[in-house]
Amino acid sequence: MNVITVAIVDDHRVVARSLKAYLETFPDLRVVGMAASGEDLLEQISSWRPQVVIQDLLMPGGIDGIETTRRVLAREPAVRVVALTASFDEARMMGVLRAGASGYVRKDADPEILPAAIRAVVAGRTFIDPAIGRHLAGAAEADELTAREGDVLRHLAVGASNRTIAAALNVSEETVKTHVANVLSKLQVENRAQAAVQALKVGLVSIDDLS
């Protein structure tokens, strides 16, 4: 069994310790470090070497969760970040996804949601808390996308690589790259996690597809 290593970033020690105790009830999850701020995480992450960072968005100190995510991924691009939030804010969610986070989970989510998010992002998928996904679904349109671009968006939203999309659509990887670039441009997003949110909004994927 492959064990996923996790770091927790939360300025509330009771919350951080409770998360650690809960996550370590799962044999495939191991917490390798806890930090109280983004600065603390950046000082320790190279020695901890977590695969996933579970990070509060609102923290004390000079940098918030969005900027911490940006700096973590600039330093450790293989790390996956799951943002943890007490309340849903779409602008802040899009901000942290723009910074490179792969997941977004409410602190009051059902207990099984966070372990599912950790496993999903390690597998290369985007994970949006199902309650948030239901809130977003159907809130926008994607009239500018061609039918083929819609197909590409559907695949990339659930974590498919360009190679996998090319095989599924029977086209070259170069063609897929072109379609992906067009999709991101038309939706005015910068990465696949943000595109997944837009795919939810336009109804091309369901929250079950992402979770």
C-alpha positions as CSV (number, residue, x, y, z in Angstrom):
1,M,0.0,0.0,0.0
2,N,1.3,3.4,-1.0
3,V,1.2,5.9,1.9
4,I,0.4,9.5,1.1
5,T,2.4,12.1,3.1
6,V,0.5,15.2,4.2
7,A,1.4,18.5,5.8
8,I,-1.2,20.5,7.7
9,V,-1.2,24.3,7.8
10,D,-3.6,26.0,10.3
11,D,-3.1,28.6,12.9
12,H,-5.6,26.9,15.2
13,R,-3.6,24.2,17.0
14,V,-6.7,22.3,18.1
15,V,-7.9,22.1,14.5
16,A,-4.5,21.1,13.2
17,R,-4.1,18.4,15.9
18,S,-7.7,17.1,15.3
19,L,-7.0,16.9,11.6
20,K,-3.8,15.0,12.2
21,A,-5.4,12.5,14.5
22,Y,-8.3,12.0,12.1
23,L,-6.2,11.6,8.9
24,E,-3.9,9.1,10.6
25,T,-6.8,6.8,11.3
26,F,-6.5,5.9,7.6
27,P,-3.6,3.5,6.9
28,D,-2.7,5.2,3.6
29,L,-2.3,8.7,5.1
30,R,0.5,10.0,7.2
31,V,1.0,13.5,8.5
32,V,4.6,14.5,8.3
33,G,4.4,18.1,9.6
34,M,2.2,20.8,11.0
35,A,2.6,24.5,10.5
36,A,0.8,27.5,12.0
37,S,1.4,29.9,9.1
38,G,2.5,30.1,5.5
39,E,5.9,31.3,6.6
40,D,6.3,28.3,8.9
41,L,5.3,25.9,6.0
42,L,7.8,27.4,3.6
43,E,10.6,27.0,6.2
44,Q,9.8,23.3,6.7
45,I,8.4,22.0,3.5
46,S,11.8,20.9,2.0
47,S,12.6,18.8,5.0
48,W,9.0,17.4,5.4
49,R,8.6,16.6,1.7
50,P,4.8,16.1,1.8
51,Q,2.9,15.0,-1.3
52,V,-0.1,17.0,-0.2
53,V,-0.5,20.2,1.8
54,I,-3.8,20.8,3.5
55,Q,-3.9,24.5,4.0
56,D,-6.2,27.0,5.7
57,L,-6.9,30.0,3.4
58,L,-7.0,32.6,6.2
59,M,-3.9,32.6,8.3
60,P,-2.0,35.2,10.4
61,G,1.4,36.6,9.2
62,G,2.5,38.3,6.1
63,I,1.1,35.9,3.5
64,D,-2.3,34.3,3.2
65,G,-3.2,30.9,1.8
66,I,-3.3,32.0,-1.8
67,E,0.2,33.5,-1.7
68,T,1.4,30.5,0.3
69,T,0.1,28.2,-2.4
70,R,1.9,30.2,-5.1
71,R,5.2,30.1,-3.3
72,V,4.9,26.5,-2.3
73,L,4.4,25.4,-5.9
74,A,7.1,27.6,-7.2
75,R,9.5,25.8,-4.8
76,E,8.0,22.3,-4.8
77,P,6.0,21.9,-8.1
78,A,5.2,18.3,-7.4
79,V,3.3,19.1,-4.2
80,R,-0.5,19.1,-4.4
81,V,-2.4,21.7,-2.4
82,V,-5.9,21.3,-0.9
83,A,-7.4,24.6,0.4
84,L,-9.4,24.3,3.5
85,T,-11.9,27.0,4.3
86,A,-14.5,27.9,7.0
87,S,-16.8,29.6,4.5
88,F,-17.3,29.5,0.7
89,D,-16.1,32.5,-1.2
90,E,-16.0,32.0,-5.0
91,A,-13.5,34.8,-5.6
92,R,-11.1,33.3,-3.0
93,M,-11.6,29.8,-4.4
94,M,-10.8,30.9,-7.9
95,G,-7.8,32.8,-6.5
96,V,-6.3,29.8,-4.8
97,L,-7.0,27.6,-7.8
98,R,-5.3,30.2,-10.0
99,A,-2.3,30.0,-7.6
100,G,-2.2,26.3,-8.4
101,A,-4.3,24.5,-5.7
102,S,-5.8,21.2,-6.9
103,G,-8.6,20.9,-4.2
104,Y,-11.0,23.1,-2.3
105,V,-12.8,21.7,0.8
106,R,-15.0,23.3,3.5
107,K,-14.0,22.7,7.2
108,D,-17.6,21.6,7.9
109,A,-17.6,19.1,5.1
110,D,-18.6,15.5,5.8
111,P,-15.7,13.6,7.4
112,E,-15.0,11.4,4.3
113,I,-14.5,14.4,2.0
114,L,-11.0,15.5,3.1
115,P,-9.4,12.0,2.7
116,A,-11.2,11.7,-0.7
117,A,-9.7,15.1,-1.7
118,I,-6.2,14.0,-0.7
119,R,-6.4,10.8,-2.7
120,A,-7.9,12.5,-5.7
121,V,-5.3,15.3,-6.0
122,V,-2.5,12.8,-5.7
123,A,-4.0,10.9,-8.5
124,G,-3.9,14.0,-10.6
125,R,-7.5,15.0,-10.3
126,T,-9.2,18.2,-9.3
127,F,-11.4,17.9,-6.2
128,I,-14.1,20.4,-5.3
129,D,-16.2,19.9,-2.1
130,P,-19.5,18.4,-3.4
131,A,-21.6,21.0,-1.5
132,I,-19.7,23.7,-3.3
133,G,-20.0,21.9,-6.6
134,R,-23.8,21.7,-6.2
135,H,-23.8,25.5,-5.5
136,L,-21.8,26.2,-8.7
137,A,-23.5,23.8,-11.1
138,G,-25.5,25.4,-13.9
139,A,-24.4,29.0,-13.0
140,A,-22.9,29.9,-16.4
141,E,-22.8,29.1,-20.1
142,A,-20.1,28.0,-22.5
143,D,-21.7,29.0,-25.8
144,E,-18.3,30.0,-27.2
145,L,-16.9,26.5,-27.0
146,T,-17.1,24.3,-30.0
147,A,-18.5,20.7,-29.5
148,R,-14.9,19.3,-29.6
149,E,-13.7,21.9,-27.1
150,G,-16.6,20.9,-24.9
151,D,-15.4,17.2,-25.1
152,V,-11.9,18.3,-24.2
153,L,-13.1,20.3,-21.3
154,R,-15.1,17.4,-20.0
155,H,-12.0,15.1,-20.1
156,L,-9.5,17.6,-18.6
157,A,-11.9,18.6,-15.8
158,V,-11.7,15.1,-14.4
159,G,-7.9,14.9,-14.5
160,A,-7.3,13.3,-17.9
161,S,-3.8,13.9,-19.4
162,N,-3.4,15.2,-22.9
163,R,-2.4,11.8,-24.0
164,T,-5.5,10.2,-22.5
165,I,-7.7,12.8,-24.1
166,A,-6.0,12.3,-27.5
167,A,-6.7,8.5,-27.3
168,A,-10.3,9.0,-26.2
169,L,-11.0,11.5,-29.0
170,N,-8.8,9.7,-31.6
171,V,-6.8,12.9,-32.3
172,S,-3.1,13.8,-31.9
173,E,-1.7,15.2,-28.6
174,E,-0.8,18.4,-30.5
175,T,-4.4,18.8,-31.5
176,V,-5.4,18.3,-27.9
177,K,-2.9,20.9,-26.8
178,T,-4.5,23.4,-29.2
179,H,-8.0,22.6,-27.9
180,V,-6.9,22.9,-24.3
181,A,-5.3,26.3,-25.0
182,N,-8.5,27.5,-26.7
183,V,-10.7,26.2,-23.9
184,L,-8.6,28.0,-21.2
185,S,-8.6,31.2,-23.3
186,K,-12.4,31.2,-24.0
187,L,-13.2,30.5,-20.3
188,Q,-10.7,33.0,-19.1
189,V,-9.0,30.6,-16.8
190,E,-5.4,29.8,-16.3
191,N,-5.2,26.1,-15.4
192,R,-7.1,22.8,-15.3
193,A,-8.4,23.2,-11.8
194,Q,-10.1,26.5,-12.7
195,A,-11.4,24.8,-15.9
196,A,-13.0,22.1,-13.8
197,V,-14.9,24.7,-11.9
198,Q,-16.2,26.2,-15.1
199,A,-17.1,22.7,-16.4
200,L,-19.3,22.3,-13.3
201,K,-20.9,25.7,-14.0
202,V,-21.8,24.8,-17.6
203,G,-23.0,21.3,-16.7
204,L,-20.3,19.4,-18.7
205,V,-19.3,17.4,-15.6
206,S,-21.1,16.6,-12.3
207,I,-19.7,16.9,-8.9
208,D,-19.6,13.1,-8.8
209,D,-17.2,13.2,-11.7
210,L,-14.8,15.3,-9.8
211,S,-15.2,13.6,-6.4
